[in-house]
């Protein structure tokens, strides 16, 4: 049974007919509620990019954010579906606002092809 955690397909439509040149947003979840791995890759790429901007190693980011360096590597490779709490730790460890991390993620997910 669905509990309304994921938008129904009709909520994705823009109200315009198909083929009118409108672009539907990238769907993070499939019809079964499974996360697209490209989403995790885009977040990992954002973390890696921001870490490089600061000149931190994975170990330094882990120390500053209270995470193990191997865990940071897993995030960057897109292997881990992290919680909001961990995302906050990453942002604080990088000394970036959470909005900056999400902004880079959004930019990355627009250019990364879906992984299937």
N, C-alpha and C positions, 0 to 999 in steps of 0.2 A: 504494500500500500504506500502511496506517495503522501508525503506530509507537507508539500509545498516548499521544499528546500530548494528546488530547482525550477526555473521558470518554464512554463509550458511552451511548446513550440510556437503557438500563436502570439506570444508576447515578444517574440524575436522579430516579427514582421514589422516593416516600416509603414504599412498601410498602402503602399504603392504596388501596382501590379508587377509581377515578375518580369524581368527583362527591361525595366525602365531605366537601367543604369544605376540603380541604388545598390549599395553594398551592405549585406547583412553583417552584423558583428560576428567576430570569431566566437564560436561556442566553446566554452571551457569544459563542458560536460557533454557526454553523449546522451542518448535517450535513456540509458540505464543508470545515469548518474555517475559514470566513471570519468575521472579527470583525464583530460588530454595530456599526454606526457610533454607536449610542446610548451604547455603552461609552466611546468616545472623547469624546463630548459631555459625559458625566457627569464624566470626569476633567478635561476642560477647564474645566467649571463649578466644580469643586473648586479648581483652581489659581487661577482668577479670584477666587473668594470669599476664599481665604486671602490672596491678594495684596492685595485690598481691605482686609482686616482689618489688614494691616500698613501700609497706606497707601502701598504701592510702586507706581510706574509699571512698565510692562512693561520699560522700559529699565533701571530700577533692579534689578528681579528678574534680568534677564539679566546685568547686571554682577556682582551678588552670587553668582549661580549659575554663571557662566562660560558663558552662552548668549547668542546674539544676540537682540535685542528682537523681531525678526520671527519668530524661532523660537518665542519665548514666545507671541506672538500666534497662531501656528499651533496650538500646544498648546491654548490657551484656546478656540479655535474648533472644536476637535475634528477638525482636519484631519490631525494627525500621530499615528501609532502609535509612541510613544516607547519607548525601551529602559529597562531598569531603571536603568542608569547615569544616564540623563538624568532619570529620576524622582528619583533621589537628589540630583542637582544642583538640581532645582527645590525639593525639600524643604529642602535646606541653604540655598539662596538665600532662601527664605521664613523661615528660622529656625524651622521647625516639624519635629516628629518625623515620620518617614515614616508612622508609624501614624496620625497626625492627618490627613495628606493622604488616606490610604486610607479613613479613617473618613468624611470628608466625601464622598469619591467614592462610597462604599457608600450613603450617605444619598441622594445625588443620583441614583444609578442606580435607586433604588427608586421615584422619582417621575417620572423622564423617560420618556416613551413611546418604544418602539423606533422608530428611523428606518429606513424601507425605501424 
